[in-house]
Amino acid sequence: MNFKRISVSEARAMLADQPEQEPVQVVDIRDEESYAQGHLPAAVHLHNANMQEFIQSADLDAPLLVYCYHGHMSQSAAAWLAEQGFEQAYSMDGGYADWELEAD
C-alpha cells in the first residue's frame, strides 16, 4: 500500500468529479492558525489529537487527499495514512500555497 502524488489541477478535478456514494476525504495537516485562515472545501484539520478518531471514523476505501503548505510534509503523512489502511491516499504537490495560486 502506498500513496500517489498528484498536482493541484488533478486534485481540483478529483474534487469536482467525486461521486456522491464515495466522496473524497480531504485532510489539512497544517497548523491550526493556517487552517483557520483558509482551507480546501470540506477539509478536516488533522493533527495528533484527532488522528485516531479520524482513522476510526473514516472510510478506508474512499479516496483520501492530504495537503500541507507546499506539498512536502503531506507526502510522509499520506504514506503513513496509507500504512494505516487507506486504499487510495493522495498527496497534493504544491500544497495549499499552489492551490491558492491556481484560484486566481
ChimeraX commands (.cxc) that place a marker at each C-alpha (Angstrom):
marker #1 position 0.00,0.00,0.00 radius 0.5
marker #1 position 1.32,3.37,-0.94 radius 0.5
marker #1 position 0.22,6.87,-1.84 radius 0.5
marker #1 position 0.23,8.84,-5.07 radius 0.5
marker #1 position 1.43,12.39,-5.63 radius 0.5
marker #1 position -0.99,14.49,-7.65 radius 0.5
marker #1 position -0.95,18.07,-8.92 radius 0.5
marker #1 position -3.29,20.81,-7.77 radius 0.5
marker #1 position -5.18,20.58,-11.07 radius 0.5
marker #1 position -5.58,16.80,-10.59 radius 0.5
marker #1 position -6.83,17.43,-7.04 radius 0.5
marker #1 position -9.32,20.01,-8.30 radius 0.5
marker #1 position -10.59,17.52,-10.91 radius 0.5
marker #1 position -10.85,14.78,-8.29 radius 0.5
marker #1 position -12.92,17.02,-6.02 radius 0.5
marker #1 position -15.11,18.23,-8.90 radius 0.5
marker #1 position -15.83,14.73,-10.18 radius 0.5
marker #1 position -16.37,12.93,-6.88 radius 0.5
marker #1 position -19.35,10.59,-6.79 radius 0.5
marker #1 position -21.89,11.05,-4.01 radius 0.5
marker #1 position -21.55,7.44,-2.86 radius 0.5
marker #1 position -17.76,7.77,-2.40 radius 0.5
marker #1 position -16.84,11.37,-1.63 radius 0.5
marker #1 position -13.17,12.34,-1.41 radius 0.5
marker #1 position -11.96,12.75,2.16 radius 0.5
marker #1 position -9.74,15.82,2.45 radius 0.5
marker #1 position -7.30,16.42,5.31 radius 0.5
marker #1 position -5.27,19.53,6.04 radius 0.5
marker #1 position -2.15,18.87,8.15 radius 0.5
marker #1 position -1.05,22.50,8.50 radius 0.5
marker #1 position -1.10,24.33,11.83 radius 0.5
marker #1 position -4.38,25.48,13.37 radius 0.5
marker #1 position -3.91,29.15,12.51 radius 0.5
marker #1 position -3.23,28.42,8.82 radius 0.5
marker #1 position -6.26,26.12,8.67 radius 0.5
marker #1 position -8.43,28.83,10.27 radius 0.5
marker #1 position -7.25,31.39,7.68 radius 0.5
marker #1 position -8.32,29.18,4.79 radius 0.5
marker #1 position -8.57,25.57,3.65 radius 0.5
marker #1 position -9.99,23.38,0.90 radius 0.5
marker #1 position -13.74,22.80,0.93 radius 0.5
marker #1 position -14.76,20.04,3.38 radius 0.5
marker #1 position -11.18,19.67,4.65 radius 0.5
marker #1 position -10.71,18.20,8.11 radius 0.5
marker #1 position -7.91,19.72,10.17 radius 0.5
marker #1 position -5.89,16.62,11.03 radius 0.5
marker #1 position -3.46,16.77,13.94 radius 0.5
marker #1 position -2.11,14.44,16.62 radius 0.5
marker #1 position -5.07,14.97,18.96 radius 0.5
marker #1 position -7.73,13.83,16.45 radius 0.5
marker #1 position -5.70,11.37,14.35 radius 0.5
marker #1 position -7.01,8.12,15.86 radius 0.5
marker #1 position -10.60,9.36,15.91 radius 0.5
marker #1 position -10.32,10.35,12.24 radius 0.5
marker #1 position -8.88,6.98,11.20 radius 0.5
marker #1 position -11.57,5.09,13.11 radius 0.5
marker #1 position -14.42,7.08,11.56 radius 0.5
marker #1 position -13.00,7.43,8.03 radius 0.5
marker #1 position -13.89,5.31,5.01 radius 0.5
marker #1 position -10.65,3.44,4.28 radius 0.5
marker #1 position -11.85,2.58,0.77 radius 0.5
marker #1 position -12.73,6.14,-0.27 radius 0.5
marker #1 position -10.09,8.45,-1.76 radius 0.5
marker #1 position -8.09,10.46,0.79 radius 0.5
marker #1 position -6.45,13.74,-0.26 radius 0.5
marker #1 position -3.75,15.06,2.09 radius 0.5
marker #1 position -2.22,18.52,1.80 radius 0.5
marker #1 position 0.08,20.82,3.74 radius 0.5
marker #1 position 1.78,24.16,2.99 radius 0.5
marker #1 position 3.89,23.24,-0.06 radius 0.5
marker #1 position 3.38,19.51,-0.60 radius 0.5
marker #1 position 6.39,18.14,1.28 radius 0.5
marker #1 position 5.01,17.10,4.69 radius 0.5
marker #1 position 1.85,15.76,3.09 radius 0.5
marker #1 position 3.88,13.07,1.31 radius 0.5
marker #1 position 5.01,11.44,4.55 radius 0.5
marker #1 position 1.54,11.92,6.06 radius 0.5
marker #1 position -0.12,10.29,3.04 radius 0.5
marker #1 position 2.37,7.42,3.16 radius 0.5
marker #1 position 1.67,6.91,6.88 radius 0.5
marker #1 position -2.10,7.05,6.35 radius 0.5
marker #1 position -1.78,4.51,3.53 radius 0.5
marker #1 position 0.01,2.23,6.02 radius 0.5
marker #1 position -2.98,2.67,8.36 radius 0.5
marker #1 position -5.23,1.12,5.73 radius 0.5
marker #1 position -6.33,3.91,3.38 radius 0.5
marker #1 position -6.54,2.27,-0.04 radius 0.5
marker #1 position -6.38,5.49,-2.10 radius 0.5
marker #1 position -4.13,8.06,-0.39 radius 0.5
marker #1 position -3.01,11.11,-2.36 radius 0.5
marker #1 position -0.57,13.91,-1.53 radius 0.5
marker #1 position -1.16,17.23,-3.30 radius 0.5
marker #1 position 2.08,18.60,-4.78 radius 0.5
marker #1 position 2.49,22.31,-4.14 radius 0.5
marker #1 position 0.13,22.19,-1.16 radius 0.5
marker #1 position -2.24,24.95,-0.16 radius 0.5
marker #1 position 0.15,27.61,-1.48 radius 0.5
marker #1 position -0.24,26.33,-5.06 radius 0.5
marker #1 position -3.99,25.72,-4.55 radius 0.5
marker #1 position -4.36,29.42,-3.73 radius 0.5
marker #1 position -2.17,30.48,-6.67 radius 0.5
marker #1 position -4.33,28.49,-9.10 radius 0.5
marker #1 position -7.51,30.00,-7.63 radius 0.5
marker #1 position -6.80,33.37,-9.23 radius 0.5
marker link #1:1,2 radius 0.2
marker link #1:2,3 radius 0.2
marker link #1:3,4 radius 0.2
marker link #1:4,5 radius 0.2
marker link #1:5,6 radius 0.2
marker link #1:6,7 radius 0.2
marker link #1:7,8 radius 0.2
marker link #1:8,9 radius 0.2
marker link #1:9,10 radius 0.2
marker link #1:10,11 radius 0.2
marker link #1:11,12 radius 0.2
marker link #1:12,13 radius 0.2
marker link #1:13,14 radius 0.2
marker link #1:14,15 radius 0.2
marker link #1:15,16 radius 0.2
marker link #1:16,17 radius 0.2
marker link #1:17,18 radius 0.2
marker link #1:18,19 radius 0.2
marker link #1:19,20 radius 0.2
marker link #1:20,21 radius 0.2
marker link #1:21,22 radius 0.2
marker link #1:22,23 radius 0.2
marker link #1:23,24 radius 0.2
marker link #1:24,25 radius 0.2
marker link #1:25,26 radius 0.2
marker link #1:26,27 radius 0.2
marker link #1:27,28 radius 0.2
marker link #1:28,29 radius 0.2
marker link #1:29,30 radius 0.2
marker link #1:30,31 radius 0.2
marker link #1:31,32 radius 0.2
marker link #1:32,33 radius 0.2
marker link #1:33,34 radius 0.2
marker link #1:34,35 radius 0.2
marker link #1:35,36 radius 0.2
marker link #1:36,37 radius 0.2
marker link #1:37,38 radius 0.2
marker link #1:38,39 radius 0.2
marker link #1:39,40 radius 0.2
marker link #1:40,41 radius 0.2
marker link #1:41,42 radius 0.2
marker link #1:42,43 radius 0.2
marker link #1:43,44 radius 0.2
marker link #1:44,45 radius 0.2
marker link #1:45,46 radius 0.2
marker link #1:46,47 radius 0.2
marker link #1:47,48 radius 0.2
marker link #1:48,49 radius 0.2
marker link #1:49,50 radius 0.2
marker link #1:50,51 radius 0.2
marker link #1:51,52 radius 0.2
marker link #1:52,53 radius 0.2
marker link #1:53,54 radius 0.2
marker link #1:54,55 radius 0.2
marker link #1:55,56 radius 0.2
marker link #1:56,57 radius 0.2
marker link #1:57,58 radius 0.2
marker link #1:58,59 radius 0.2
marker link #1:59,60 radius 0.2
marker link #1:60,61 radius 0.2
marker link #1:61,62 radius 0.2
marker link #1:62,63 radius 0.2
marker link #1:63,64 radius 0.2
marker link #1:64,65 radius 0.2
marker link #1:65,66 radius 0.2
marker link #1:66,67 radius 0.2
marker link #1:67,68 radius 0.2
marker link #1:68,69 radius 0.2
marker link #1:69,70 radius 0.2
marker link #1:70,71 radius 0.2
marker link #1:71,72 radius 0.2
marker link #1:72,73 radius 0.2
marker link #1:73,74 radius 0.2
marker link #1:74,75 radius 0.2
marker link #1:75,76 radius 0.2
marker link #1:76,77 radius 0.2
marker link #1:77,78 radius 0.2
marker link #1:78,79 radius 0.2
marker link #1:79,80 radius 0.2
marker link #1:80,81 radius 0.2
marker link #1:81,82 radius 0.2
marker link #1:82,83 radius 0.2
marker link #1:83,84 radius 0.2
marker link #1:84,85 radius 0.2
marker link #1:85,86 radius 0.2
marker link #1:86,87 radius 0.2
marker link #1:87,88 radius 0.2
marker link #1:88,89 radius 0.2
marker link #1:89,90 radius 0.2
marker link #1:90,91 radius 0.2
marker link #1:91,92 radius 0.2
marker link #1:92,93 radius 0.2
marker link #1:93,94 radius 0.2
marker link #1:94,95 radius 0.2
marker link #1:95,96 radius 0.2
marker link #1:96,97 radius 0.2
marker link #1:97,98 radius 0.2
marker link #1:98,99 radius 0.2
marker link #1:99,100 radius 0.2
marker link #1:100,101 radius 0.2
marker link #1:101,102 radius 0.2
marker link #1:102,103 radius 0.2
marker link #1:103,104 radius 0.2
view
